[in-house]
Amino acid sequence: MPQSQQLSHLRDRLSAVLPYPEGVVPVPTPIPGTAFFPGGDGLFKDKRLPDFPVGGIMILGHDFHSETGYQRSFDNGSERLTEPTWRNLLALLEDAGIEPETCFFTNFYMGLRKGNATTGVFPGAKDKAFVQRCRDFFLFQLRFQKPRAVLVLGKHVPPLLAPLAPQLTAWGKAKSLLAIDAADAAMIRNVQFAADIRPVNMVALTHPSLRHANVKRRRYGKLKAHDAELGMIAQMRGR
């Protein structure tokens, strides 16, 4: 299937997440350049238009942005790679030996935060039916991309994924990445979400927007801070 048809099929499936709850609005038009899905195509387009990374790595954030943030990126043609989330994430991927062109950048929650607020609880978080639809859409994204690994960004996403697989039970009980580290559950191999989804390695990482302030607390075996997260990723890749 040509890439344009692949991306169109992925975006068409967003209808399964409807209706959006109060405070959440749909993305009007995809950002043409580099941008996390659903704001953009979820591809790293800095130098060239890459192939859709089937079998690559999924980078999973919490939610895309507010209406105001989306509009700023749309007017710019892409998300700004110099802003903390992209800058710190790309630096981590480079240190881990992962080419961003091999990644699909997406989010758990679909839609945009209405208005200009970008922090705090996502507006749809209390709508249990919407949360479940987002879980189902995450599973669809796994079937669509067939990633070999998922890098989960920040402390808020792991508990949202925990109900989907028994191997992620520790993620549901933990209230922080520190608790996930203490449970020796920062990197979990061969998570089986469904019989028709290939087993996938899962890693819980510090959110890149506040990485320098928070990564120093991470532990993985005898490794600390940045080296701990590099160690998680290395183990995820079988290195």
Secondary structure as GFF3:
##gff-version 3
##sequence-region A 1 239
A	DSSP	alpha_helix	3	12	.	.	.	ID=ss1
A	DSSP	three_ten_helix	13	17	.	.	.	ID=ss2
A	DSSP	beta_strand	24	25	.	.	.	ID=ss3
A	DSSP	beta_strand	57	61	.	.	.	ID=ss4
A	DSSP	alpha_helix	67	76	.	.	.	ID=ss5
A	DSSP	alpha_helix	84	96	.	.	.	ID=ss6
A	DSSP	three_ten_helix	100	102	.	.	.	ID=ss7
A	DSSP	beta_strand	103	107	.	.	.	ID=ss8
A	DSSP	beta_strand	112	113	.	.	.	ID=ss9
A	DSSP	alpha_helix	128	145	.	.	.	ID=ss10
A	DSSP	beta_strand	149	153	.	.	.	ID=ss11
A	DSSP	alpha_helix	157	161	.	.	.	ID=ss12
A	DSSP	three_ten_helix	162	164	.	.	.	ID=ss13
A	DSSP	three_ten_helix	166	168	.	.	.	ID=ss14
A	DSSP	alpha_helix	169	173	.	.	.	ID=ss15
A	DSSP	alpha_helix	177	182	.	.	.	ID=ss16
A	DSSP	beta_strand	187	191	.	.	.	ID=ss17
A	DSSP	beta_strand	200	205	.	.	.	ID=ss18
A	DSSP	three_ten_helix	208	210	.	.	.	ID=ss19
A	DSSP	alpha_helix	211	214	.	.	.	ID=ss20
A	DSSP	three_ten_helix	215	217	.	.	.	ID=ss21
A	DSSP	beta_strand	219	220	.	.	.	ID=ss22
A	DSSP	beta_strand	223	224	.	.	.	ID=ss23
A	DSSP	alpha_helix	225	236	.	.	.	ID=ss24
###
